[in-house]
Amino acid sequence: MIKPVALLAASVFGVVAVGVAAPAHAQPTAPFKNCTAAKAAGYCDIPTDSPLYTPSQDRDSDGLACEC
Ligand SMILES: [Ca+2]
């Protein structure tokens, strides 16, 4: 039989592991402050249908922000 303490420890570990891992894999949901920040995070050629797109970062208005 598994002791309740062991179950509690497993549950806490699971929550902590998910809590630590989530931010590393979270997708940004708002435009970056600028293209330098976007590129530093690995994003460029951001299309208009992306939540990361903002017209101010698409100077030539071709539908892609922060060209690679
Ligand atoms: Ca553009």
N, CA, C, O and the ligand as a Tripos MOL2 file, in Angstrom:
@<TRIPOS>MOLECULE
protein
  273   271    69     0     0
PROTEIN
NO_CHARGES

@<TRIPOS>ATOM
      1 N           0.8380   -1.2040    0.0000 N.3       1 MET1
      2 CA          0.0000    0.0000    0.0000 C.3       1 MET1
      3 C           0.8700    1.2510    0.0000 C.2       1 MET1
      4 O           1.8710    1.3040    0.7150 O.2       1 MET1
      5 N           0.5090    2.2490   -0.7830 N.am      2 ILE2
      6 CA          1.2620    3.5010   -0.8450 C.3       2 ILE2
      7 C           0.7890    4.4090    0.2860 C.2       2 ILE2
      8 O          -0.4100    4.6080    0.4770 O.2       2 ILE2
      9 N           1.7310    4.9470    1.0190 N.am      3 LYS3
     10 CA          1.3870    5.8300    2.1290 C.3       3 LYS3
     11 C           0.9270    7.1890    1.5970 C.2       3 LYS3
     12 O           1.4400    7.6680    0.5860 O.2       3 LYS3
     13 N          -0.0310    7.8000    2.2720 N.am      4 PRO4
     14 CA         -0.5250    9.1270    1.8500 C.3       4 PRO4
     15 C           0.5860   10.1520    1.6850 C.2       4 PRO4
     16 O           0.5160   11.0010    0.7960 O.2       4 PRO4
     17 N           1.6070   10.0870    2.5260 N.am      5 VAL5
     18 CA          2.7100   11.0600    2.4280 C.3       5 VAL5
     19 C           3.4140   10.9140    1.0880 C.2       5 VAL5
     20 O           3.7970   11.9130    0.4780 O.2       5 VAL5
     21 N           3.5900    9.6780    0.6200 N.am      6 ALA6
     22 CA          4.2510    9.4510   -0.6580 C.3       6 ALA6
     23 C           3.4140   10.0370   -1.7970 C.2       6 ALA6
     24 O           3.9500   10.6320   -2.7320 O.2       6 ALA6
     25 N           2.1100    9.8630   -1.7060 N.am      7 LEU7
     26 CA          1.2350   10.4260   -2.7390 C.3       7 LEU7
     27 C           1.3150   11.9530   -2.7360 C.2       7 LEU7
     28 O           1.3690   12.5810   -3.7940 O.2       7 LEU7
     29 N           1.3230   12.5330   -1.5610 N.am      8 LEU8
     30 CA          1.4040   13.9900   -1.4540 C.3       8 LEU8
     31 C           2.7180   14.4860   -2.0540 C.2       8 LEU8
     32 O           2.7430   15.4680   -2.7960 O.2       8 LEU8
     33 N           3.8070   13.7940   -1.7230 N.am      9 ALA9
     34 CA          5.1090   14.2030   -2.2480 C.3       9 ALA9
     35 C           5.1140   14.1240   -3.7750 C.2       9 ALA9
     36 O           5.6360   15.0160   -4.4430 O.2       9 ALA9
     37 N           4.5390   13.0670   -4.3200 N.am     10 ALA10
     38 CA          4.4980   12.9110   -5.7730 C.3      10 ALA10
     39 C           3.6650   14.0200   -6.4060 C.2      10 ALA10
     40 O           4.0260   14.5530   -7.4560 O.2      10 ALA10
     41 N           2.5630   14.3610   -5.7730 N.am     11 SER11
     42 CA          1.7040   15.4160   -6.3060 C.3      11 SER11
     43 C           2.4160   16.7580   -6.2950 C.2      11 SER11
     44 O           2.3690   17.5030   -7.2730 O.2      11 SER11
     45 N           3.0690   17.0580   -5.1960 N.am     12 VAL12
     46 CA          3.7870   18.3320   -5.0910 C.3      12 VAL12
     47 C           4.9030   18.3880   -6.1230 C.2      12 VAL12
     48 O           5.1010   19.4140   -6.7750 O.2      12 VAL12
     49 N           5.6310   17.2860   -6.2740 N.am     13 PHE13
     50 CA          6.7040   17.2790   -7.2590 C.3      13 PHE13
     51 C           6.1530   17.5350   -8.6590 C.2      13 PHE13
     52 O           6.7290   18.2940   -9.4380 O.2      13 PHE13
     53 N           5.0330   16.8920   -8.9620 N.am     14 GLY14
     54 CA          4.4390   17.0660  -10.2820 C.3      14 GLY14
     55 C           4.0600   18.5020  -10.5450 C.2      14 GLY14
     56 O           4.3160   19.0220  -11.6310 O.2      14 GLY14
     57 N           3.4620   19.1450   -9.5830 N.am     15 VAL15
     58 CA          3.0430   20.5390   -9.7390 C.3      15 VAL15
     59 C           4.2610   21.4400   -9.9010 C.2      15 VAL15
     60 O           4.2740   22.3390  -10.7420 O.2      15 VAL15
     61 N           5.2790   21.1900   -9.0930 N.am     16 VAL16
     62 CA          6.4910   22.0100   -9.1810 C.3      16 VAL16
     63 C           7.1700   21.8140  -10.5310 C.2      16 VAL16
     64 O           7.6210   22.7790  -11.1470 O.2      16 VAL16
     65 N           7.2440   20.5700  -10.9900 N.am     17 ALA17
     66 CA          7.8970   20.2950  -12.2700 C.3      17 ALA17
     67 C           7.1650   21.0040  -13.4090 C.2      17 ALA17
     68 O           7.7990   21.5880  -14.2870 O.2      17 ALA17
     69 N           5.8430   20.9550  -13.3940 N.am     18 VAL18
     70 CA          5.0670   21.6140  -14.4430 C.3      18 VAL18
     71 C           5.2370   23.1240  -14.3280 C.2      18 VAL18
     72 O           5.3820   23.8180  -15.3340 O.2      18 VAL18
     73 N           5.2190   23.6240  -13.1050 N.am     19 GLY19
     74 CA          5.3590   25.0600  -12.8990 C.3      19 GLY19
     75 C           6.6990   25.5840  -13.3820 C.2      19 GLY19
     76 O           6.7830   26.7030  -13.8860 O.2      19 GLY19
     77 N           7.7360   24.7940  -13.2350 N.am     20 VAL20
     78 CA          9.0670   25.2050  -13.6800 C.3      20 VAL20
     79 C           9.1780   25.0850  -15.1900 C.2      20 VAL20
     80 O           9.7850   25.9340  -15.8430 O.2      20 VAL20
     81 N           8.5940   24.0330  -15.7450 N.am     21 ALA21
     82 CA          8.7540   23.7630  -17.1660 C.3      21 ALA21
     83 C           7.8950   24.6800  -18.0360 C.2      21 ALA21
     84 O           8.3010   25.0320  -19.1440 O.2      21 ALA21
     85 N           6.7320   25.0650  -17.5590 N.am     22 ALA22
     86 CA          5.7940   25.8100  -18.3950 C.3      22 ALA22
     87 C           6.3620   27.1000  -18.9870 C.2      22 ALA22
     88 O           6.2160   27.3170  -20.1900 O.2      22 ALA22
     89 N           6.9960   27.9580  -18.2040 N.am     23 PRO23
     90 CA          7.4820   29.2120  -18.7850 C.3      23 PRO23
     91 C           8.5020   29.0000  -19.9060 C.2      23 PRO23
     92 O           8.5440   29.7770  -20.8600 O.2      23 PRO23
     93 N           9.3150   27.9630  -19.7950 N.am     24 ALA24
     94 CA         10.3400   27.7220  -20.8010 C.3      24 ALA24
     95 C           9.7250   27.3500  -22.1470 C.2      24 ALA24
     96 O          10.3130   27.6020  -23.1980 O.2      24 ALA24
     97 N           8.5320   26.7480  -22.1050 N.am     25 HIS25
     98 CA          7.9120   26.3100  -23.3490 C.3      25 HIS25
     99 C           6.7410   27.1940  -23.7580 C.2      25 HIS25
    100 O           6.1110   26.9560  -24.7890 O.2      25 HIS25
    101 N           6.4480   28.2110  -22.9550 N.am     26 ALA26
    102 CA          5.3000   29.0580  -23.2450 C.3      26 ALA26
    103 C           5.5660   29.8890  -24.4950 C.2      26 ALA26
    104 O           6.6650   30.4090  -24.6890 O.2      26 ALA26
    105 N           4.5500   30.0040  -25.3330 N.am     27 GLN27
    106 CA          4.6600   30.8240  -26.5270 C.3      27 GLN27
    107 C           4.2800   32.2470  -26.1530 C.2      27 GLN27
    108 O           3.3050   32.4570  -25.4310 O.2      27 GLN27
    109 N           5.0280   33.2190  -26.6310 N.am     28 PRO28
    110 CA          4.6260   34.6050  -26.3800 C.3      28 PRO28
    111 C           3.2870   34.8780  -27.0580 C.2      28 PRO28
    112 O           3.0130   34.3440  -28.1330 O.2      28 PRO28
    113 N           2.4600   35.7030  -26.4360 N.am     29 THR29
    114 CA          1.1170   35.9400  -26.9740 C.3      29 THR29
    115 C           0.8770   37.4030  -27.3140 C.2      29 THR29
    116 O          -0.2270   37.7790  -27.7080 O.2      29 THR29
    117 N           1.9040   38.2270  -27.1620 N.am     30 ALA30
    118 CA          1.7690   39.6340  -27.4940 C.3      30 ALA30
    119 C           3.0320   40.0590  -28.2320 C.2      30 ALA30
    120 O           4.0900   39.4540  -28.0590 O.2      30 ALA30
    121 N           2.9210   41.1010  -29.0570 N.am     31 PRO31
    122 CA          4.1000   41.5570  -29.8030 C.3      31 PRO31
    123 C           5.2740   41.8760  -28.8850 C.2      31 PRO31
    124 O           5.0920   42.3050  -27.7460 O.2      31 PRO31
    125 N           6.4670   41.6620  -29.3970 N.am     32 PHE32
    126 CA          7.6620   41.9920  -28.6300 C.3      32 PHE32
    127 C           7.8140   43.5080  -28.5690 C.2      32 PHE32
    128 O           7.2210   44.2420  -29.3590 O.2      32 PHE32
    129 N           8.6150   43.9520  -27.6220 N.am     33 LYS33
    130 CA          8.8550   45.3810  -27.4500 C.3      33 LYS33
    131 C           9.4490   45.9760  -28.7230 C.2      33 LYS33
    132 O           9.1120   47.0910  -29.1210 O.2      33 LYS33
    133 N          10.3330   45.2170  -29.3500 N.am     34 ASN34
    134 CA         10.9290   45.6460  -30.6100 C.3      34 ASN34
    135 C          11.5050   44.4220  -31.3170 C.2      34 ASN34
    136 O          11.4980   43.3160  -30.7750 O.2      34 ASN34
    137 N          12.0020   44.6350  -32.5250 N.am     35 CYS35
    138 CA         12.5000   43.5040  -33.3090 C.3      35 CYS35
    139 C          13.7810   42.9210  -32.7270 C.2      35 CYS35
    140 O          14.0590   41.7360  -32.9080 O.2      35 CYS35
    141 N          14.5430   43.7220  -32.0490 N.am     36 THR36
    142 CA         15.7370   43.1910  -31.3990 C.3      36 THR36
    143 C          15.3420   42.1420  -30.3710 C.2      36 THR36
    144 O          15.9690   41.0880  -30.2670 O.2      36 THR36
    145 N          14.2890   42.4470  -29.6090 N.am     37 ALA37
    146 CA         13.8030   41.4900  -28.6120 C.3      37 ALA37
    147 C          13.2080   40.2620  -29.2880 C.2      37 ALA37
    148 O          13.4030   39.1380  -28.8260 O.2      37 ALA37
    149 N          12.4820   40.4770  -30.3850 N.am     38 ALA38
    150 CA         11.8740   39.3540  -31.1060 C.3      38 ALA38
    151 C          12.9520   38.4100  -31.6300 C.2      38 ALA38
    152 O          12.8600   37.1930  -31.4660 O.2      38 ALA38
    153 N          13.9680   38.9830  -32.2580 N.am     39 LYS39
    154 CA         15.0260   38.1500  -32.8390 C.3      39 LYS39
    155 C          15.8370   37.4660  -31.7530 C.2      39 LYS39
    156 O          16.2870   36.3330  -31.9310 O.2      39 LYS39
    157 N          16.0260   38.1460  -30.6310 N.am     40 ALA40
    158 CA         16.7580   37.5300  -29.5220 C.3      40 ALA40
    159 C          16.0140   36.3090  -28.9870 C.2      40 ALA40
    160 O          16.6160   35.3690  -28.4680 O.2      40 ALA40
    161 N          14.6730   36.3510  -29.1300 N.am     41 ALA41
    162 CA         13.8560   35.2210  -28.6670 C.3      41 ALA41
    163 C          13.6590   34.1850  -29.7700 C.2      41 ALA41
    164 O          12.9910   33.1700  -29.5680 O.2      41 ALA41
    165 N          14.2500   34.4500  -30.9480 N.am     42 GLY42
    166 CA         14.1670   33.4820  -32.0350 C.3      42 GLY42
    167 C          13.0080   33.6890  -32.9900 C.2      42 GLY42
    168 O          12.6340   32.7740  -33.7240 O.2      42 GLY42
    169 N          12.4330   34.8910  -32.9870 N.am     43 TYR43
    170 CA         11.2980   35.1600  -33.8690 C.3      43 TYR43
    171 C          11.6760   36.2130  -34.9110 C.2      43 TYR43
    172 O          12.2970   37.2250  -34.5890 O.2      43 TYR43
    173 N          11.2910   35.9590  -36.1620 N.am     44 CYS44
    174 CA         11.4230   36.9520  -37.2240 C.3      44 CYS44
    175 C          10.4580   36.5520  -38.3290 C.2      44 CYS44
    176 O           9.8940   35.4590  -38.2970 O.2      44 CYS44
    177 N          10.2640   37.4410  -39.3150 N.am     45 ASP45
    178 CA          9.2510   37.2250  -40.3570 C.3      45 ASP45
    179 C           7.9130   36.8550  -39.7220 C.2      45 ASP45
    180 O           7.3090   35.8390  -40.0670 O.2      45 ASP45
    181 N           7.4670   37.6780  -38.8080 N.am     46 ILE46
    182 CA          6.2210   37.4270  -38.0750 C.3      46 ILE46
    183 C           5.0420   37.8430  -38.9550 C.2      46 ILE46
    184 O           4.9210   39.0220  -39.2880 O.2      46 ILE46
    185 N           4.1770   36.9120  -39.3370 N.am     47 PRO47
    186 CA          3.0530   37.2140  -40.2460 C.3      47 PRO47
    187 C           1.9160   37.9610  -39.5510 C.2      47 PRO47
    188 O           1.8150   37.9660  -38.3240 O.2      47 PRO47
    189 N           1.0640   38.5910  -40.3600 N.am     48 THR48
    190 CA         -0.0250   39.4010  -39.8120 C.3      48 THR48
    191 C          -1.0190   38.5780  -38.9960 C.2      48 THR48
    192 O          -1.6840   39.1250  -38.1160 O.2      48 THR48
    193 N          -1.1340   37.2860  -39.2650 N.am     49 ASP49
    194 CA         -2.0960   36.4790  -38.5010 C.3      49 ASP49
    195 C          -1.5230   35.9830  -37.1810 C.2      49 ASP49
    196 O          -2.1860   35.2400  -36.4570 O.2      49 ASP49
    197 N          -0.3060   36.3850  -36.8660 N.am     50 SER50
    198 CA          0.2990   36.0000  -35.5940 C.3      50 SER50
    199 C          -0.0570   37.0160  -34.5130 C.2      50 SER50
    200 O          -0.1100   38.2140  -34.7880 O.2      50 SER50
    201 N          -0.3000   36.5550  -33.2900 N.am     51 PRO51
    202 CA         -0.5460   37.5050  -32.1960 C.3      51 PRO51
    203 C           0.7040   38.3330  -31.8710 C.2      51 PRO51
    204 O           0.6370   39.3100  -31.1240 O.2      51 PRO51
    205 N           1.8350   37.9310  -32.4380 N.am     52 LEU52
    206 CA          3.0900   38.6580  -32.2040 C.3      52 LEU52
    207 C           3.2880   39.7920  -33.2090 C.2      52 LEU52
    208 O           4.1900   40.6160  -33.0560 O.2      52 LEU52
    209 N           2.4400   39.8250  -34.2350 N.am     53 TYR53
    210 CA          2.5780   40.8520  -35.2770 C.3      53 TYR53
    211 C           2.0910   42.2040  -34.7810 C.2      53 TYR53
    212 O           1.0700   42.3010  -34.1010 O.2      53 TYR53
    213 N           2.8220   43.2270  -35.1260 N.am     54 THR54
    214 CA          2.3590   44.5870  -34.8810 C.3      54 THR54
    215 C           2.8300   45.4430  -36.0630 C.2      54 THR54
    216 O           3.9870   45.3540  -36.4720 O.2      54 THR54
    217 N           1.9410   46.2640  -36.6060 N.am     55 PRO55
    218 CA          2.2950   47.0680  -37.7870 C.3      55 PRO55
    219 C           3.5320   47.9400  -37.5910 C.2      55 PRO55
    220 O           4.2580   48.2030  -38.5500 O.2      55 PRO55
    221 N           3.7770   48.3830  -36.3800 N.am     56 SER56
    222 CA          4.9270   49.2570  -36.1460 C.3      56 SER56
    223 C           6.2600   48.5400  -36.3610 C.2      56 SER56
    224 O           7.3040   49.1800  -36.4850 O.2      56 SER56
    225 N           6.2140   47.2030  -36.4030 N.am     57 GLN57
    226 CA          7.4450   46.4420  -36.6340 C.3      57 GLN57
    227 C           7.4910   45.9010  -38.0670 C.2      57 GLN57
    228 O           8.3090   45.0450  -38.4070 O.2      57 GLN57
    229 N           6.5800   46.4330  -38.8960 N.am     58 ASP58
    230 CA          6.5170   46.0500  -40.3080 C.3      58 ASP58
    231 C           6.6080   47.3340  -41.1300 C.2      58 ASP58
    232 O           5.6240   47.7800  -41.7200 O.2      58 ASP58
    233 N           7.7800   47.9050  -41.1560 N.am     59 ARG59
    234 CA          7.9640   49.2280  -41.7650 C.3      59 ARG59
    235 C           7.6130   49.2770  -43.2460 C.2      59 ARG59
    236 O           7.1240   50.2970  -43.7300 O.2      59 ARG59
    237 N           7.8580   48.1780  -43.9770 N.am     60 ASP60
    238 CA          7.5480   48.1900  -45.4110 C.3      60 ASP60
    239 C           6.1380   47.6700  -45.6920 C.2      60 ASP60
    240 O           5.7530   47.5390  -46.8540 O.2      60 ASP60
    241 N           5.3760   47.3770  -44.6630 N.am     61 SER61
    242 CA          3.9760   46.9590  -44.7850 C.3      61 SER61
    243 C           3.7720   45.7930  -45.7570 C.2      61 SER61
    244 O           2.8070   45.7740  -46.5210 O.2      61 SER61
    245 N           4.6840   44.8290  -45.7190 N.am     62 ASP62
    246 CA          4.5250   43.6640  -46.6010 C.3      62 ASP62
    247 C           3.8770   42.4950  -45.8750 C.2      62 ASP62
    248 O           3.7880   41.3980  -46.4260 O.2      62 ASP62
    249 N           3.4260   42.7140  -44.6480 N.am     63 GLY63
    250 CA          2.7510   41.6520  -43.9150 C.3      63 GLY63
    251 C           3.6750   40.7910  -43.0630 C.2      63 GLY63
    252 O           3.2400   39.8130  -42.4550 O.2      63 GLY63
    253 N           4.9350   41.1560  -43.0230 N.am     64 LEU64
    254 CA          5.8920   40.4250  -42.1780 C.3      64 LEU64
    255 C           6.6150   41.4280  -41.2950 C.2      64 LEU64
    256 O           7.2580   42.3600  -41.7780 O.2      64 LEU64
    257 N           6.4940   41.2170  -39.9980 N.am     65 ALA65
    258 CA          7.1910   42.0850  -39.0490 C.3      65 ALA65
    259 C           8.5440   41.4790  -38.7190 C.2      65 ALA65
    260 O           8.7030   40.2580  -38.7070 O.2      65 ALA65
    261 N           9.5020   42.3240  -38.4580 N.am     66 CYS66
    262 CA         10.8500   41.8870  -38.0470 C.3      66 CYS66
    263 C          11.4500   40.8790  -39.0420 C.2      66 CYS66
    264 O          11.7100   39.7260  -38.6980 O.2      66 CYS66
    265 N          11.6590   41.3390  -40.2660 N.am     67 GLU67
    266 CA         12.2540   40.4560  -41.2820 C.3      67 GLU67
    267 C          13.5580   39.8370  -40.8120 C.2      67 GLU67
    268 O          14.3620   40.4630  -40.1210 O.2      67 GLU67
    269 N          13.7360   38.5980  -41.2060 N.am     68 CYS68
    270 CA         14.9570   37.8640  -40.8270 C.3      68 CYS68
    271 C          16.1600   38.4380  -41.5850 C.2      68 CYS68
    272 O          17.2830   37.9630  -41.4120 O.2      68 CYS68
    273 CA          7.8490   43.8560  -43.4160 Ca       69 CA69
@<TRIPOS>BOND
     1     1     2 1
     2     2     3 1
     3     3     4 2
     4     3     5 am
     5     5     6 1
     6     6     7 1
     7     7     8 2
     8     7     9 am
     9     9    10 1
    10    10    11 1
    11    11    12 2
    12    11    13 am
    13    13    14 1
    14    14    15 1
    15    15    16 2
    16    15    17 am
    17    17    18 1
    18    18    19 1
    19    19    20 2
    20    19    21 am
    21    21    22 1
    22    22    23 1
    23    23    24 2
    24    23    25 am
    25    25    26 1
    26    26    27 1
    27    27    28 2
    28    27    29 am
    29    29    30 1
    30    30    31 1
    31    31    32 2
    32    31    33 am
    33    33    34 1
    34    34    35 1
    35    35    36 2
    36    35    37 am
    37    37    38 1
    38    38    39 1
    39    39    40 2
    40    39    41 am
    41    41    42 1
    42    42    43 1
    43    43    44 2
    44    43    45 am
    45    45    46 1
    46    46    47 1
    47    47    48 2
    48    47    49 am
    49    49    50 1
    50    50    51 1
    51    51    52 2
    52    51    53 am
    53    53    54 1
    54    54    55 1
    55    55    56 2
    56    55    57 am
    57    57    58 1
    58    58    59 1
    59    59    60 2
    60    59    61 am
    61    61    62 1
    62    62    63 1
    63    63    64 2
    64    63    65 am
    65    65    66 1
    66    66    67 1
    67    67    68 2
    68    67    69 am
    69    69    70 1
    70    70    71 1
    71    71    72 2
    72    71    73 am
    73    73    74 1
    74    74    75 1
    75    75    76 2
    76    75    77 am
    77    77    78 1
    78    78    79 1
    79    79    80 2
    80    79    81 am
    81    81    82 1
    82    82    83 1
    83    83    84 2
    84    83    85 am
    85    85    86 1
    86    86    87 1
    87    87    88 2
    88    87    89 am
    89    89    90 1
    90    90    91 1
    91    91    92 2
    92    91    93 am
    93    93    94 1
    94    94    95 1
    95    95    96 2
    96    95    97 am
    97    97    98 1
    98    98    99 1
    99    99   100 2
   100    99   101 am
   101   101   102 1
   102   102   103 1
   103   103   104 2
   104   103   105 am
   105   105   106 1
   106   106   107 1
   107   107   108 2
   108   107   109 am
   109   109   110 1
   110   110   111 1
   111   111   112 2
   112   111   113 am
   113   113   114 1
   114   114   115 1
   115   115   116 2
   116   115   117 am
   117   117   118 1
   118   118   119 1
   119   119   120 2
   120   119   121 am
   121   121   122 1
   122   122   123 1
   123   123   124 2
   124   123   125 am
   125   125   126 1
   126   126   127 1
   127   127   128 2
   128   127   129 am
   129   129   130 1
   130   130   131 1
   131   131   132 2
   132   131   133 am
   133   133   134 1
   134   134   135 1
   135   135   136 2
   136   135   137 am
   137   137   138 1
   138   138   139 1
   139   139   140 2
   140   139   141 am
   141   141   142 1
   142   142   143 1
   143   143   144 2
   144   143   145 am
   145   145   146 1
   146   146   147 1
   147   147   148 2
   148   147   149 am
   149   149   150 1
   150   150   151 1
   151   151   152 2
   152   151   153 am
   153   153   154 1
   154   154   155 1
   155   155   156 2
   156   155   157 am
   157   157   158 1
   158   158   159 1
   159   159   160 2
   160   159   161 am
   161   161   162 1
   162   162   163 1
   163   163   164 2
   164   163   165 am
   165   165   166 1
   166   166   167 1
   167   167   168 2
   168   167   169 am
   169   169   170 1
   170   170   171 1
   171   171   172 2
   172   171   173 am
   173   173   174 1
   174   174   175 1
   175   175   176 2
   176   175   177 am
   177   177   178 1
   178   178   179 1
   179   179   180 2
   180   179   181 am
   181   181   182 1
   182   182   183 1
   183   183   184 2
   184   183   185 am
   185   185   186 1
   186   186   187 1
   187   187   188 2
   188   187   189 am
   189   189   190 1
   190   190   191 1
   191   191   192 2
   192   191   193 am
   193   193   194 1
   194   194   195 1
   195   195   196 2
   196   195   197 am
   197   197   198 1
   198   198   199 1
   199   199   200 2
   200   199   201 am
   201   201   202 1
   202   202   203 1
   203   203   204 2
   204   203   205 am
   205   205   206 1
   206   206   207 1
   207   207   208 2
   208   207   209 am
   209   209   210 1
   210   210   211 1
   211   211   212 2
   212   211   213 am
   213   213   214 1
   214   214   215 1
   215   215   216 2
   216   215   217 am
   217   217   218 1
   218   218   219 1
   219   219   220 2
   220   219   221 am
   221   221   222 1
   222   222   223 1
   223   223   224 2
   224   223   225 am
   225   225   226 1
   226   226   227 1
   227   227   228 2
   228   227   229 am
   229   229   230 1
   230   230   231 1
   231   231   232 2
   232   231   233 am
   233   233   234 1
   234   234   235 1
   235   235   236 2
   236   235   237 am
   237   237   238 1
   238   238   239 1
   239   239   240 2
   240   239   241 am
   241   241   242 1
   242   242   243 1
   243   243   244 2
   244   243   245 am
   245   245   246 1
   246   246   247 1
   247   247   248 2
   248   247   249 am
   249   249   250 1
   250   250   251 1
   251   251   252 2
   252   251   253 am
   253   253   254 1
   254   254   255 1
   255   255   256 2
   256   255   257 am
   257   257   258 1
   258   258   259 1
   259   259   260 2
   260   259   261 am
   261   261   262 1
   262   262   263 1
   263   263   264 2
   264   263   265 am
   265   265   266 1
   266   266   267 1
   267   267   268 2
   268   267   269 am
   269   269   270 1
   270   270   271 1
   271   271   272 2
@<TRIPOS>SUBSTRUCTURE
     1 MET1         2 RESIDUE 1 A MET
     2 ILE2         6 RESIDUE 1 A ILE
     3 LYS3        10 RESIDUE 1 A LYS
     4 PRO4        14 RESIDUE 1 A PRO
     5 VAL5        18 RESIDUE 1 A VAL
     6 ALA6        22 RESIDUE 1 A ALA
     7 LEU7        26 RESIDUE 1 A LEU
     8 LEU8        30 RESIDUE 1 A LEU
     9 ALA9        34 RESIDUE 1 A ALA
    10 ALA10       38 RESIDUE 1 A ALA
    11 SER11       42 RESIDUE 1 A SER
    12 VAL12       46 RESIDUE 1 A VAL
    13 PHE13       50 RESIDUE 1 A PHE
    14 GLY14       54 RESIDUE 1 A GLY
    15 VAL15       58 RESIDUE 1 A VAL
    16 VAL16       62 RESIDUE 1 A VAL
    17 ALA17       66 RESIDUE 1 A ALA
    18 VAL18       70 RESIDUE 1 A VAL
    19 GLY19       74 RESIDUE 1 A GLY
    20 VAL20       78 RESIDUE 1 A VAL
    21 ALA21       82 RESIDUE 1 A ALA
    22 ALA22       86 RESIDUE 1 A ALA
    23 PRO23       90 RESIDUE 1 A PRO
    24 ALA24       94 RESIDUE 1 A ALA
    25 HIS25       98 RESIDUE 1 A HIS
    26 ALA26      102 RESIDUE 1 A ALA
    27 GLN27      106 RESIDUE 1 A GLN
    28 PRO28      110 RESIDUE 1 A PRO
    29 THR29      114 RESIDUE 1 A THR
    30 ALA30      118 RESIDUE 1 A ALA
    31 PRO31      122 RESIDUE 1 A PRO
    32 PHE32      126 RESIDUE 1 A PHE
    33 LYS33      130 RESIDUE 1 A LYS
    34 ASN34      134 RESIDUE 1 A ASN
    35 CYS35      138 RESIDUE 1 A CYS
    36 THR36      142 RESIDUE 1 A THR
    37 ALA37      146 RESIDUE 1 A ALA
    38 ALA38      150 RESIDUE 1 A ALA
    39 LYS39      154 RESIDUE 1 A LYS
    40 ALA40      158 RESIDUE 1 A ALA
    41 ALA41      162 RESIDUE 1 A ALA
    42 GLY42      166 RESIDUE 1 A GLY
    43 TYR43      170 RESIDUE 1 A TYR
    44 CYS44      174 RESIDUE 1 A CYS
    45 ASP45      178 RESIDUE 1 A ASP
    46 ILE46      182 RESIDUE 1 A ILE
    47 PRO47      186 RESIDUE 1 A PRO
    48 THR48      190 RESIDUE 1 A THR
    49 ASP49      194 RESIDUE 1 A ASP
    50 SER50      198 RESIDUE 1 A SER
    51 PRO51      202 RESIDUE 1 A PRO
    52 LEU52      206 RESIDUE 1 A LEU
    53 TYR53      210 RESIDUE 1 A TYR
    54 THR54      214 RESIDUE 1 A THR
    55 PRO55      218 RESIDUE 1 A PRO
    56 SER56      222 RESIDUE 1 A SER
    57 GLN57      226 RESIDUE 1 A GLN
    58 ASP58      230 RESIDUE 1 A ASP
    59 ARG59      234 RESIDUE 1 A ARG
    60 ASP60      238 RESIDUE 1 A ASP
    61 SER61      242 RESIDUE 1 A SER
    62 ASP62      246 RESIDUE 1 A ASP
    63 GLY63      250 RESIDUE 1 A GLY
    64 LEU64      254 RESIDUE 1 A LEU
    65 ALA65      258 RESIDUE 1 A ALA
    66 CYS66      262 RESIDUE 1 A CYS
    67 GLU67      266 RESIDUE 1 A GLU
    68 CYS68      270 RESIDUE 1 A CYS
    69 CA69       273 GROUP 0 **** ****
